[in-house]
Amino acid sequence: MLAELARGLVERGHEVTLFAHEGSSVPGVRLEQIAVPENVLPANFSSPGEERAADRGFFAQANIFLELFLQLQQRQHEFDLIHAHAFDWPAFTCSALLSELPVIHTIHLPAVSPEINAMLGILHRQGHPLTLVTVSQACAQTYADYTPFDHIIYNGLKIEEIPFSAEVAEDAPLLLAGRITPEKGVETAIEIAERAGTHLLIAGGIYDRAYYEERIAPRLQNAPGRITYLGLLDHARLWQIMGQARGLLFPIAWDEPFGLTAVEAMAAGTPVIAFQRGAATEIVRHGETGFLVEPGNSERAASFVPELANLARARCRSFVEMRFSFTHMIDTYEHVYSSLLSG
C-alpha cells in the first residue's frame, strides 16, 4: 500500500523520497534504503493487548528510528512534510523531534499495543503537533480512550488492475487469503468449508511458523483434496484465483482494522462471508456484497455458502469502485497534505 501511494504521488508530479528496508525497490520512486539488523523482527499480534519485551531487537529498532528522525531534523529544508506508516513505538516518539515540519502518521492497526496506546495518550495530553490518520471508523474507535484521529481514509485499490469474473463454476472453491496467523481465523475457515462440504483454498505467507506447524499442517494432512494450501502468491496470481472462487472467507479473530483482501476479492467479483468484527461492517454489505455473521459462529457462516451464488458479482465490483478506489484515496491524502501546508 505504501509503495503504491508513493508511486501514485510521483505520477501526480510530487517529489517523493521513500525510506525503506535495504533491498526494497519501487520503480519510479526515489529510495533511501535503511539497513535493518536481523534481530529486528516483525511484531506478532496474535496476542493483542500483551506488552512486549524490550529486547535487543527493540533497542536496535529504536536506534534506527532515532537516527533517521535526527537526520530528518537536520534535513528539514529538503521536505514539505513527513508521512509515516510504521506501527512502532519509536516511530511515533522520535517523530516528535521534528518541530518545523508537519508529520502525519497513518495507523494501519487497531489498539493492540499497550505501549503505543499509552504513548499516543501522552502525546495527545501534551498537545502534540502530529496528524493522525487511520483506515476505518472501527479502527479509530479502538483508540477512543487514548487519542482522537484527525482523518479516516480508507485504503484504495487500482481496481482496473484486478481482473473481474462475472461467473464461476458451480463447484468453485472457497478461498481464505491472508497471512497464516491465529487472528486471521485460518482454523475457523477450515471448519466453515468442512461444514459446507466445499473445497477450500488457502493463500498466504506463514507469518507464525509455530501456529502453522501445530494447528494448520495437521488439518491439511488429514484433508487431502479438500483443503489446499497455495503458499504466498504474487498479486496477479492471487487476483486470478480470487476471481475463480465462489466466495472469500473472512472469519477474523481480532478487530481487523480494514480488510484489504476482502476488498480485493469483491473487486474480482467474489462475495465475502465475514465475521462481524472490526471494519467488516464498513467493508461488506450484508446480502449485497456478502454476508456478515456473528463472531465465532462457523455453523451460521457455512449456512450462507449456498447463498453466495445469489449475489450479483457485478455489484461486488461496482461497490469497490464506488468506495475503495485508489484515486479517491490519493485525492484525500493530497487534500490532507494541502491543508497542512496551507495552515
N, C-alpha and C positions, 0 to 999 in steps of 0.2 A: 504494500500500500504506500509506504514512504517513497519507494523508488518511483512508482507511478506518479505520485504527487510532484516529486522533483522534476520528472520528465515533462509533465503537463505544464508546470510553471515555466520551464525553459521554452517550451513550444509557444507560450504566450508572450515571450520576449523578456522574461525576468532573468536576472543573473542569479544563479543558484550555486552554492557550494554545499555539497553533501559530505558530512563527516560520517564515515562508515568503517566497519571492520576491515582490517587488512585482507586483501584478496577480493573485495567487492568490485563489481563492475556494473555501471548503469550507463548505457550508451547515451551520449549527448550531454551528460551532466558532469560538471567539474567535481572531482572527488578529492578529499583529503583523507587518506587512509590512516587508521589508528591500529597499532599493534596491541592485541589483547592476549595476556598470558593464558595458558591452558587451564590454570586454576580458577579462572573467572568463568563460571558455568551459568547457563540459563536458569532462572528461578523456577522452582517447582510449585505449582499452585494446586496440587492435588489435595492439600490440607489447608484450605483457606482459613485465615484467622489466627494461624500459628506464627509466633515470632521466629525469625530465622537467625541462626548463629552468625556472629560477626567473625568469620574465619579468615584465613589468609587471602582467599579469593575476594571476599568482600572488600578488604582494605586495598588490594590491588586495583579493584574496580573503582573504589573511591578516589584513589590517587590519579587514575586515568581521567576521571571527570574533573577533579580539581585542577589538574594541569591544563586540560582543554579549556576550561572556563577562565582560568588565569590568562591563558594565551588570547582568548577572545576579548578579555578585558583590555589587553594591550592593542588589539586589532579592531577596536570598536568602530574606527573610522572606515573600515572596509565594508561594513554591513549596515543595512537598514533595520533589520530585526533578526531575531533568533527564533526558530521554530523547532522545539524538541519533542521527540516521540518516545524517548526511553522511559520505561517504568522502573526506575531505580532510585533509591533514596538519595544517593549522591547527585544524581542529575537535577533533582529539584533544589536541594540545598545549595549546591555550588552555583546554580544559575542565578541565585540571589546576589551574586557578586557583581553582576552586570547592571550598573545603575544608569548608564547612558543609552542603553538600547532596549526597545520593547522585547520582552521574552514571552513566547507563547508555549504552553505545554498542552499537547493533546494526550489525554489519558485513555488508553485503549482497554483497560482492565477495571473491574469493579473494586470495591474497597476490601481487598483480600489481604492486605499487608498492614498489620498494626503499626509498624514503624512509619510507613508512608502516611497512613491516616493521621497519626499524631503530628507528624511534621507539617502536613498540609493545614492542620488545625492551628499550629503555631504561626505559620506564615499568614493565615487569614486573620488571626487576632492582632498581628503586628502590622496589618495594613499593607501586605506585600504588593509589589507592583506587577506580579506575574499575571498573565491572562490564561485562564484555564478553559480548555475545550474538552468535551468528551463526546462519545459516539452514539449515545442514546439517552432518552429520558430515564430509562430504567437504571443505567449505569450512574447517571448523576444522582439519582435518589439514594444509592448505596453510600454516598458521601455526605448525605444531608447533615449528619452530626458533626462533620469536620470542616467542610468548606462548601460554598456555593460555586457554581460554574458560570462562566460568562457566556458560553455558547454551546449549543448542541449541534453537531454537524455529523450527519450520517456518512458512513463510508460509501464511496461511489465506485461503480464498475464501468469499464469501457464495454458496454453491452454489445456493441457491434462486433466485438472480437469473439463473443461466445456464440457458437452455432445453436440455432433453435431447432428443436424436433417437435413437429406437430403431432406425431403419433409414435407409439411404442408397441412392441409385440405384446400379445395377451399374457405371455409367460415372462414378461420382462422382470428383472430382479429389483429388489430394493437396494438402496445404497446408503452407507454411512461414510462420510468424508470428514476427516479431521485428524489431528494428532492423536496417537494412541496413549491416552491418559484416562484415569478414572473419571474426571469431571466431564468428559465428552460422552459418557454413557455407552461405551462400547459393549459391555456385557448386556445392558438392557436392550440395545439394538438387536443383539443376537436372540434374546428372548422374544422380542416382538416378532422377528422374522420367523422363528420357530412356531410361535403361536398361530401366525398367519399361514404357515406352510409355504413360505416363499423363500426363494434363493436370496441370500444377502451378499453383497459385495462390500468390502471394507477397504477404503483407500486412505492412506495417511502414514506419516513417519512415526516410528516408535520413539516417543518422547520419554516415556517411563519404561525402561527396559525390564525392571523387576515386575511391574504390573503386567506387562505383555507376557512374560515367560510364566508367571504364576497363574494368571487369570484368563488370558486370551488364547495362548497357544494350545492348551489342553482342549478348549472348546473347538478350535479349528481341527485338531486331530480327530476328535470324536464326531465331526460332522462333515466328512469329505463329500464334496459335490453340492453341499447345501450352504456352506459359508466359504467364501473365497477372499483371502487377503491379497490385495494387489500391490501393497507397498506404497512408497511415496511416489506420486506421479507428477509430471510437469503439468502446467495449466492446460495445454492443448489436449493432452490425453484425458485429463480429469474431466474437462468440459464435454468431451466426446462421450465419455461413459455416463456422465450426468444426464445427457440428452437421451440416452438409451434406457434409463432407469424408470421404473414405474413410479417410484417416489423416493424422496430423501428422508431418512430417519434422523431426527434431531432430538434425541432423548437426554438432554443435558442434565447433569447432576450438580450444576452450580448456576449462579446468576450470570449467564452469558451476556457480556456487555454489548454485543452486536449480533454476530451470526453471519459472517460473510459467506460461508459455504451454503447456507440456506438461500441467500440472495442469488448466488451463482447458479444454484440448481433451478430456481424459478426462472432465471434469465434463459436457461436452456429449455424451459417449458415444463420442468418437472416439479410437481407439487410436493409439499413438505408436511410430514407429521412431526410435530414438536411438542415437547413438554412446556407447559406454560410457566416459564421462569425467565428472569432477566428480561432481555429485549424481545423475546419471542412474540409478544403481542403487538409490538411495533413493526415486526418483520413479516409476519404471516397473518393473512386474513382468513379467519375460520370459515370453512365452507366455500371459499372462493379461490384461494391460492394454496390451500392445505387445510390441516386440522390441528387444533390446539387441544391438548389433553392435560388433565391434572398431573402434576409431577409424580413419577413413580408408578403410574397405572399402565403397565405394559399390556394388560388384557384389553383395556379400552383402546389403546393405541393400535393394537392388532386388529380390532374390530373395524377400524377406519381404512385398512388396507384395500378391501374390495371397493370402497367408495372413491378411491383415487381416480379410477377410470371415468368417473362422472364429472370431474373438474376440467374446465377448459384450459388446455395447456397454453393457448394463445393469451389467455387472461393472466396467467402467471408471468409471461414475458412482458406484457404491457404494464403490469403493476410495477415491475422493477424499473422499466423505462421511466415511469412517472415519478417514482420516489427515490431511486438509488442510482441515478446516472452519475458518471464521473464528471460530466460538465457541470452539474448542479453542485457537486462537492467542491470543485475547484473555484467556481464562481463565488461560493460562500466564503471560502478561505481568502480569496482576493479581497472580498468586502471587509473581512476582519482585518487583514493587513492594512488596507487603506484607512480604515477608521483609527487604527493605532498610530499610523504615521501622520495623519492629519490632525489628530488630537494633541 
